[in-house]
Amino acid sequence: QVQFVESGGGQVQPGGSLSLSCVVSRIPVSLYHLGWYRQTPGKERERVAWITSGGGGTDYEDSVRGRFTISRDNDKDTVYLQMNSLKPEDTAVYYCNLVPLGAPAYWGQGTQVTVSS
């Protein structure tokens, strides 16, 4: 089945930046729309950004629009999330996955992002 390996998380102060990466394997990545999702304890996982298969279209959840930028490199089977002006409420485990999700959906281990002073 499809595999996702996320990296790049860490702890930053409010206002800081982080760049996440996700390598996707076992599927022809260039044929799929991809997204970044995040989850905090006690809450459902939410999609915060997604990008079309060719990279020409993107969309964002309202709370991150203007601060996050999603991109992809199909030659490297990788999707990225540049996060700027981070806020404490951005603290979560971040995952990448298909858009829409597969049935069943397979998830990677995610990468923890903590925004705290």
Contacts in CASP RR format, 6 or more apart in sequence:
PFRMAT RR
TARGET T0000
AUTHOR 0000-0000-0000
METHOD contacts of the structure
MODEL  1
QVQFVESGGGQVQPGGSLSLSCVVSRIPVSLYHLGWYRQTPGKERERVAW
ITSGGGGTDYEDSVRGRFTISRDNDKDTVYLQMNSLKPEDTAVYYCNLVP
LGAPAYWGQGTQVTVSS
1 26 0 8 1.000
1 106 0 8 1.000
2 24 0 8 1.000
2 25 0 8 1.000
2 26 0 8 1.000
2 27 0 8 1.000
2 98 0 8 1.000
2 106 0 8 1.000
3 24 0 8 1.000
3 25 0 8 1.000
3 26 0 8 1.000
3 106 0 8 1.000
3 108 0 8 1.000
4 22 0 8 1.000
4 23 0 8 1.000
4 24 0 8 1.000
4 95 0 8 1.000
4 96 0 8 1.000
4 97 0 8 1.000
4 106 0 8 1.000
4 107 0 8 1.000
4 108 0 8 1.000
4 110 0 8 1.000
5 22 0 8 1.000
5 23 0 8 1.000
5 25 0 8 1.000
5 108 0 8 1.000
5 109 0 8 1.000
6 20 0 8 1.000
6 21 0 8 1.000
6 22 0 8 1.000
6 94 0 8 1.000
6 95 0 8 1.000
6 96 0 8 1.000
6 108 0 8 1.000
6 109 0 8 1.000
6 110 0 8 1.000
6 111 0 8 1.000
7 20 0 8 1.000
7 21 0 8 1.000
7 22 0 8 1.000
7 111 0 8 1.000
8 18 0 8 1.000
8 19 0 8 1.000
8 20 0 8 1.000
8 21 0 8 1.000
8 111 0 8 1.000
9 18 0 8 1.000
9 20 0 8 1.000
9 94 0 8 1.000
9 111 0 8 1.000
9 112 0 8 1.000
9 113 0 8 1.000
10 18 0 8 1.000
10 111 0 8 1.000
10 112 0 8 1.000
10 113 0 8 1.000
10 114 0 8 1.000
11 114 0 8 1.000
11 115 0 8 1.000
11 116 0 8 1.000
12 18 0 8 1.000
12 86 0 8 1.000
12 113 0 8 1.000
12 114 0 8 1.000
12 115 0 8 1.000
13 115 0 8 1.000
13 116 0 8 1.000
13 117 0 8 1.000
14 86 0 8 1.000
14 87 0 8 1.000
14 88 0 8 1.000
14 115 0 8 1.000
14 116 0 8 1.000
14 117 0 8 1.000
15 84 0 8 1.000
15 85 0 8 1.000
15 86 0 8 1.000
15 87 0 8 1.000
15 115 0 8 1.000
16 84 0 8 1.000
16 85 0 8 1.000
16 86 0 8 1.000
16 115 0 8 1.000
17 82 0 8 1.000
17 83 0 8 1.000
17 84 0 8 1.000
17 85 0 8 1.000
17 86 0 8 1.000
18 83 0 8 1.000
18 86 0 8 1.000
18 113 0 8 1.000
19 80 0 8 1.000
19 81 0 8 1.000
19 82 0 8 1.000
19 83 0 8 1.000
20 36 0 8 1.000
20 80 0 8 1.000
20 81 0 8 1.000
20 82 0 8 1.000
20 83 0 8 1.000
20 94 0 8 1.000
20 96 0 8 1.000
20 111 0 8 1.000
20 113 0 8 1.000
21 78 0 8 1.000
21 79 0 8 1.000
21 80 0 8 1.000
22 34 0 8 1.000
22 36 0 8 1.000
22 78 0 8 1.000
22 79 0 8 1.000
22 80 0 8 1.000
22 81 0 8 1.000
22 95 0 8 1.000
22 96 0 8 1.000
23 76 0 8 1.000
23 77 0 8 1.000
23 78 0 8 1.000
24 32 0 8 1.000
24 34 0 8 1.000
24 77 0 8 1.000
24 78 0 8 1.000
24 79 0 8 1.000
24 96 0 8 1.000
25 77 0 8 1.000
29 74 0 8 1.000
29 77 0 8 1.000
30 53 0 8 1.000
30 54 0 8 1.000
30 74 0 8 1.000
31 53 0 8 1.000
32 53 0 8 1.000
32 98 0 8 1.000
32 99 0 8 1.000
33 50 0 8 1.000
33 51 0 8 1.000
33 52 0 8 1.000
33 53 0 8 1.000
33 98 0 8 1.000
33 99 0 8 1.000
33 100 0 8 1.000
34 50 0 8 1.000
34 51 0 8 1.000
34 53 0 8 1.000
34 72 0 8 1.000
34 79 0 8 1.000
34 96 0 8 1.000
34 97 0 8 1.000
34 98 0 8 1.000
34 99 0 8 1.000
35 47 0 8 1.000
35 49 0 8 1.000
35 50 0 8 1.000
35 51 0 8 1.000
35 70 0 8 1.000
35 79 0 8 1.000
35 96 0 8 1.000
35 97 0 8 1.000
35 98 0 8 1.000
35 99 0 8 1.000
36 47 0 8 1.000
36 48 0 8 1.000
36 49 0 8 1.000
36 50 0 8 1.000
36 68 0 8 1.000
36 70 0 8 1.000
36 79 0 8 1.000
36 81 0 8 1.000
36 94 0 8 1.000
36 95 0 8 1.000
36 96 0 8 1.000
37 45 0 8 1.000
37 46 0 8 1.000
37 47 0 8 1.000
37 48 0 8 1.000
37 94 0 8 1.000
37 95 0 8 1.000
37 96 0 8 1.000
37 97 0 8 1.000
38 45 0 8 1.000
38 46 0 8 1.000
38 48 0 8 1.000
38 90 0 8 1.000
38 92 0 8 1.000
38 93 0 8 1.000
38 94 0 8 1.000
38 95 0 8 1.000
38 113 0 8 1.000
39 45 0 8 1.000
39 46 0 8 1.000
39 92 0 8 1.000
39 93 0 8 1.000
39 95 0 8 1.000
40 91 0 8 1.000
40 92 0 8 1.000
40 93 0 8 1.000
45 95 0 8 1.000
46 61 0 8 1.000
47 61 0 8 1.000
47 99 0 8 1.000
48 60 0 8 1.000
48 61 0 8 1.000
48 63 0 8 1.000
48 64 0 8 1.000
48 68 0 8 1.000
48 81 0 8 1.000
48 94 0 8 1.000
49 58 0 8 1.000
49 59 0 8 1.000
49 60 0 8 1.000
49 61 0 8 1.000
49 64 0 8 1.000
49 68 0 8 1.000
49 69 0 8 1.000
49 70 0 8 1.000
49 81 0 8 1.000
50 58 0 8 1.000
50 59 0 8 1.000
50 70 0 8 1.000
50 99 0 8 1.000
51 57 0 8 1.000
51 58 0 8 1.000
51 70 0 8 1.000
51 71 0 8 1.000
51 72 0 8 1.000
51 79 0 8 1.000
52 58 0 8 1.000
54 72 0 8 1.000
54 74 0 8 1.000
55 71 0 8 1.000
55 72 0 8 1.000
58 69 0 8 1.000
58 70 0 8 1.000
60 66 0 8 1.000
60 68 0 8 1.000
60 70 0 8 1.000
63 89 0 8 1.000
64 83 0 8 1.000
64 90 0 8 1.000
67 83 0 8 1.000
67 84 0 8 1.000
67 85 0 8 1.000
67 86 0 8 1.000
68 81 0 8 1.000
68 82 0 8 1.000
68 83 0 8 1.000
68 84 0 8 1.000
69 81 0 8 1.000
69 82 0 8 1.000
69 84 0 8 1.000
70 79 0 8 1.000
70 80 0 8 1.000
70 81 0 8 1.000
70 82 0 8 1.000
71 79 0 8 1.000
71 80 0 8 1.000
71 82 0 8 1.000
72 78 0 8 1.000
72 79 0 8 1.000
72 80 0 8 1.000
73 80 0 8 1.000
79 96 0 8 1.000
81 94 0 8 1.000
81 96 0 8 1.000
83 90 0 8 1.000
83 113 0 8 1.000
86 113 0 8 1.000
86 115 0 8 1.000
87 115 0 8 1.000
88 115 0 8 1.000
88 116 0 8 1.000
89 115 0 8 1.000
90 113 0 8 1.000
90 115 0 8 1.000
91 113 0 8 1.000
91 114 0 8 1.000
91 115 0 8 1.000
91 116 0 8 1.000
92 112 0 8 1.000
92 113 0 8 1.000
93 110 0 8 1.000
93 111 0 8 1.000
93 112 0 8 1.000
93 113 0 8 1.000
94 110 0 8 1.000
94 111 0 8 1.000
94 112 0 8 1.000
94 113 0 8 1.000
95 107 0 8 1.000
95 108 0 8 1.000
95 110 0 8 1.000
95 111 0 8 1.000
97 105 0 8 1.000
97 106 0 8 1.000
97 107 0 8 1.000
98 105 0 8 1.000
END
